[in-house]
Every structure is written in C-alpha cells, then in structure tokens.
Amino acid sequence: MRLIEKVFNPTGKTHVGTLIFFHGSGDTGNGLTEWIRFLLGKDMEFPHIKVVIPTAPVQPYAPMGGENSNVWFNRKRIEMDCPEIRTSLASIYDTVNEMLIREMAAGVPANRIIVGGFSMGGALALHAAYHLNRDLAGAFAISSFLNTGSIVYDSLESVTDDEHLPSLMMFHGERDTLVPLEWGQTTFDELAKLGVRGQFVPNRNALHEIKKDQLVQVIKWANELIPEPREPTPPSPSPPPPATTKKTAVAKKGKL
C-alpha cells in the first residue's frame, strides 16, 4: 500500500540519508508537519537527509469503539499489559517494508535510514528498527511504549553478539497520563537488556505531546548518525616551475 506522504527533500546538493517520522494515532502526516512547523518555526529539513512524514491508513480502532481512524495498527486497549494484535501489525509491516525498500532502491543504504515517531508512531518505529530491519541507522520514539511480550522482544532474542543494532533515542513526558512515563522507561530497559544502546530522556512538565527541545535533540542526533558529507578539498595548484635565467653569451676576445 502506497501511503500519502509529506516529503521534504534535502536542501543541499546531496541525498545521503532518509528520516521517516510516523505520527500518533488519529493524526495525519499534514497534522504532524504543522505541529513540527509550529514548534520549530520551520519545517524539519536537512541539507543531506530527506524527511518523509506519511499518513496512516484509515481502519477501525478498538479503543475508539471500533470507529475508523488514521492508525498504524489496531489494539484492544491502550494498556501495556494488553497483548498485541499481531495480524494488524503484519499488515503495516508490509507497508513500512515497501517504504524502506523504495529508499534503498533510490540509493540510500539501510544504515542511513532513521525511523521515528510520536506515541503509536514511535511504537511502529521500534517495530521497524528492531524487528523488521535491524540494519537501520537508528530509531527515536516520543511518548511511546511496547506491549509486554511484544514481538519486538521475541525478535531481539535471536540477535548475535557481533550484530550491530540501530541506535535508540526515547523521550517521555513526566506528566504524561495517557502513556505513563513508567511504560516508556520499562520499554527502554527491556530493549537495553536485549542489546539495544541509546538514551532515555524524561521531560519535566511535558504531557502526552511533542516538545521543541525533543525535536532539536532528534535533529542533532540524526546529524551525528548520518553526517553531512564533506565537500571534497580541491587539489592545491602545483607551484610554478622555477624561473630559468638565460645566460648572456659573452664574446671572447683573442689576445693580440
């Protein structure tokens, strides 16, 4: 399934990486784009990284009484101990894989692709980076969690000691009442036990929301994971050959 996408191409001359940002449940790519623009005062753009903000498909969502909504997958309840609906996850896996394959076909290797998101979008990013394709550069999640017994944890059990896992950045509001801080911290701790390395950043006075400081840190982290290529240094001009002094022939006078 090809999703509706907001795409921000690199502002520079090169495209060496891609960042995919998934919105939260009930939102759209346009909605997240406007939220980011409000917080930053501009779009999320990079000189060398393309930013893709897709819109989730419309489907029935059980926590809303089965009403249709833009959600990445269905779930029975918004509770950490509620089992995942894996058949619903499998459907969006195909769509995310198509997005990743499309970027790689365009010349962007997996280790230069970052996935991230807010709330449910952050959970999807964790599934993408630690279950679907562990060759990605990194994943970020804002106010997100994985269910207890998630398929992501099962998948990471098979990681070998020499496997390099995507870097992780998680943020969570300390005053989040929809997705409590403890759910995010527990998710991070479980991933860390399975070999994932990264940071968990609690945000004081933040509710279930995105904050400007979080976006600023994501941008800095993304630039570290996928640095902007340096302009090739032009070769130094060769020094001019030394000037040669022409000797003036002096006529010899014979002796009388």
C-alpha positions as CSV (number, residue, x, y, z in Angstrom):
1,M,0.0,0.0,0.0
2,R,1.4,3.4,-1.0
3,L,0.7,5.9,1.7
4,I,0.1,9.7,1.4
5,E,3.4,11.3,2.3
6,K,4.7,14.8,3.1
7,V,8.2,14.8,1.7
8,F,11.0,17.3,2.4
9,N,13.9,16.8,0.1
10,P,17.4,17.7,1.2
11,T,18.1,21.5,0.9
12,G,21.6,20.8,-0.3
13,K,23.1,19.1,-3.3
14,T,23.3,15.6,-2.0
15,H,20.8,13.0,-0.7
16,V,22.7,10.5,1.5
17,G,20.1,9.6,4.1
18,T,16.3,9.4,4.9
19,L,14.3,10.1,8.1
20,I,10.8,8.7,8.3
21,F,8.6,10.3,11.0
22,F,5.4,8.4,12.0
23,H,2.5,10.4,13.6
24,G,0.4,9.4,16.5
25,S,-3.0,7.7,16.4
26,G,-5.8,9.8,14.9
27,D,-3.4,12.3,13.3
28,T,-2.1,12.7,9.7
29,G,1.1,13.5,8.0
30,N,-0.2,17.0,7.4
31,G,-1.1,17.4,11.1
32,L,2.3,16.3,12.3
33,T,4.0,18.5,9.7
34,E,2.1,21.5,11.0
35,W,2.9,20.6,14.7
36,I,6.6,20.4,13.9
37,R,6.4,23.7,12.0
38,F,4.7,25.4,15.0
39,L,7.4,24.1,17.4
40,L,10.4,24.8,15.3
41,G,9.2,27.8,13.4
42,K,10.1,26.0,10.2
43,D,9.9,22.5,8.6
44,M,12.2,19.7,9.7
45,E,14.7,19.8,6.9
46,F,18.4,18.8,6.4
47,P,20.9,19.7,3.8
48,H,21.6,16.0,3.1
49,I,18.7,14.0,4.6
50,K,15.2,13.5,3.1
51,V,12.4,13.7,5.6
52,V,9.2,11.6,4.9
53,I,6.1,12.1,7.1
54,P,3.4,9.6,6.0
55,T,-0.2,9.3,6.9
56,A,-1.5,6.1,8.4
57,P,-4.3,4.2,6.7
58,V,-7.9,4.6,7.8
59,Q,-9.1,1.5,9.7
60,P,-11.4,0.6,12.7
61,Y,-9.7,1.3,16.0
62,A,-10.9,-0.6,19.0
63,P,-10.0,2.0,21.7
64,M,-12.4,4.3,19.9
65,G,-15.3,1.8,19.9
66,G,-14.3,0.5,16.5
67,E,-14.7,3.8,14.7
68,N,-12.5,4.5,11.7
69,S,-9.3,6.5,12.4
70,N,-5.9,7.1,10.9
71,V,-3.9,4.5,12.9
72,W,-0.9,2.3,12.1
73,F,-2.3,-0.8,13.7
74,N,-5.3,-1.8,15.8
75,R,-5.1,-2.7,19.5
76,K,-7.6,-3.9,22.0
77,R,-6.8,-1.3,24.7
78,I,-4.2,1.4,25.4
79,E,-2.5,-0.7,28.1
80,M,1.0,-2.0,28.4
81,D,-0.1,-5.5,29.5
82,C,-2.6,-5.9,26.7
83,P,-1.4,-8.4,24.1
84,E,-0.5,-7.1,20.6
85,I,-2.9,-7.8,17.7
86,R,-0.2,-9.3,15.5
87,T,-2.3,-9.8,12.4
88,S,-2.9,-6.0,12.4
89,L,0.8,-5.4,12.8
90,A,1.6,-7.7,10.0
91,S,-0.4,-5.5,7.6
92,I,1.5,-2.3,8.4
93,Y,4.8,-4.2,8.3
94,D,4.3,-4.8,4.6
95,T,3.7,-1.1,4.0
96,V,6.8,0.0,6.1
97,N,8.9,-2.5,4.3
98,E,7.8,-1.1,1.0
99,M,8.9,2.4,2.1
100,L,12.3,1.1,3.2
101,I,12.8,-0.8,0.0
102,R,11.9,2.2,-2.0
103,E,14.5,4.3,-0.3
104,M,17.2,1.7,-0.7
105,A,16.3,1.3,-4.4
106,A,16.9,5.1,-4.7
107,G,20.5,4.6,-3.5
108,V,20.1,5.1,0.3
109,P,21.6,2.2,2.2
110,A,19.6,0.8,5.2
111,N,22.3,2.1,7.6
112,R,21.5,5.7,6.5
113,I,17.8,5.4,7.3
114,I,16.3,6.6,10.6
115,V,12.7,5.8,11.7
116,G,10.9,7.6,14.5
117,G,7.5,8.7,15.7
118,F,5.2,10.1,18.3
119,S,3.1,7.8,20.5
120,M,1.8,5.0,18.3
121,G,4.1,6.2,15.6
122,G,7.1,5.8,18.0
123,A,5.9,2.2,18.7
124,L,5.8,1.5,15.0
125,A,9.4,2.9,14.7
126,L,10.6,0.4,17.3
127,H,8.9,-2.4,15.5
128,A,10.6,-1.3,12.2
129,A,14.1,-0.9,13.7
130,Y,14.3,-3.9,16.0
131,H,12.0,-6.4,14.3
132,L,11.6,-5.6,10.6
133,N,15.1,-4.3,9.6
134,R,17.9,-4.2,12.2
135,D,20.3,-2.7,9.6
136,L,18.8,0.7,10.0
137,A,20.8,3.6,11.4
138,G,18.5,4.4,14.3
139,A,15.1,4.8,15.8
140,F,13.5,7.5,18.0
141,A,10.3,7.4,20.0
142,I,8.4,10.2,21.8
143,S,5.9,9.2,24.5
144,S,5.8,5.6,23.2
145,F,5.8,2.1,24.6
146,L,5.9,-1.6,23.6
147,N,3.4,-4.1,24.9
148,T,4.5,-6.6,27.4
149,G,5.6,-9.7,25.5
150,S,6.0,-7.7,22.3
151,I,7.1,-9.5,19.1
152,V,10.0,-7.0,19.1
153,Y,11.4,-8.6,22.2
154,D,11.0,-12.0,20.7
155,S,12.8,-10.9,17.6
156,L,15.8,-9.5,19.6
157,E,16.3,-12.8,21.4
158,S,17.9,-14.1,18.2
159,V,20.5,-11.3,17.9
160,T,24.1,-12.5,17.7
161,D,26.9,-10.9,19.7
162,D,28.5,-9.4,16.7
163,E,25.3,-7.8,15.3
164,H,25.2,-4.0,15.4
165,L,21.7,-2.8,16.4
166,P,20.2,0.6,15.4
167,S,20.8,3.4,17.9
168,L,17.9,4.4,20.1
169,M,16.6,7.8,21.3
170,M,13.5,7.8,23.5
171,F,11.7,10.8,25.1
172,H,8.8,10.8,27.5
173,G,6.9,13.5,29.4
174,E,7.0,13.1,33.1
175,R,3.3,14.3,33.3
176,D,2.0,12.0,30.5
177,T,-1.2,10.5,31.8
178,L,-2.2,8.7,28.5
179,V,1.1,6.8,28.2
180,P,2.7,6.9,31.7
181,L,6.4,7.5,32.0
182,E,6.9,4.1,33.5
183,W,5.7,2.4,30.3
184,G,8.3,4.2,28.3
185,Q,11.1,3.6,30.8
186,T,10.2,-0.1,31.0
187,T,10.2,-0.4,27.2
188,F,13.7,1.2,27.1
189,D,15.0,-1.0,29.9
190,E,13.7,-4.2,28.2
191,L,15.3,-3.2,24.9
192,A,18.6,-2.4,26.7
193,K,18.6,-5.9,28.2
194,L,18.4,-7.3,24.7
195,G,21.4,-5.3,23.5
196,V,19.9,-2.0,22.2
197,R,22.0,1.0,23.1
198,G,20.7,4.6,23.3
199,Q,19.2,7.2,25.6
200,F,16.0,7.6,27.5
201,V,15.2,11.2,28.3
202,P,12.4,12.2,30.7
203,N,11.0,15.6,30.0
204,R,9.9,17.6,33.0
205,N,6.4,19.2,32.8
206,A,5.7,17.5,29.4
207,L,2.3,15.9,28.9
208,H,1.5,13.5,26.1
209,E,3.0,15.8,23.5
210,I,6.0,16.7,21.4
211,K,8.2,19.4,22.7
212,K,10.6,21.7,20.8
213,D,13.6,20.6,22.7
214,Q,12.9,17.0,21.8
215,L,12.9,17.8,18.1
216,V,16.1,19.8,18.4
217,Q,17.8,16.8,20.0
218,V,16.4,14.5,17.3
219,I,17.9,16.7,14.6
220,K,21.3,16.9,16.4
221,W,21.3,13.1,16.9
222,A,20.2,12.4,13.2
223,N,23.1,14.6,12.0
224,E,25.5,12.6,14.1
225,L,24.2,9.2,12.8
226,I,24.1,10.4,9.2
227,P,26.7,13.2,8.9
228,E,26.7,15.6,6.1
229,P,29.3,14.6,3.5
230,R,32.2,17.0,3.4
231,E,32.9,18.9,0.2
232,P,36.0,17.4,-1.5
233,T,39.0,19.6,-1.0
234,P,40.2,20.8,-4.3
235,P,43.8,19.8,-5.1
236,S,46.4,22.5,-4.4
237,P,47.7,24.1,-7.5
238,S,51.1,22.9,-8.5
239,P,53.8,25.5,-7.8
240,P,55.1,27.1,-11.0
241,P,58.4,25.8,-12.2
242,P,61.4,27.8,-11.1
243,A,62.3,30.6,-13.5
244,T,65.4,29.9,-15.5
245,T,67.9,32.6,-16.0
246,K,69.2,32.8,-19.5
247,K,72.9,33.4,-19.6
248,T,74.0,36.1,-22.0
249,A,76.9,34.8,-24.1
250,V,79.9,37.0,-23.8
251,A,82.1,37.3,-26.8
252,K,85.6,36.2,-26.1
253,K,88.4,38.5,-27.4
254,G,91.5,36.9,-28.6
255,K,94.9,38.2,-27.5
256,L,96.8,40.4,-29.8
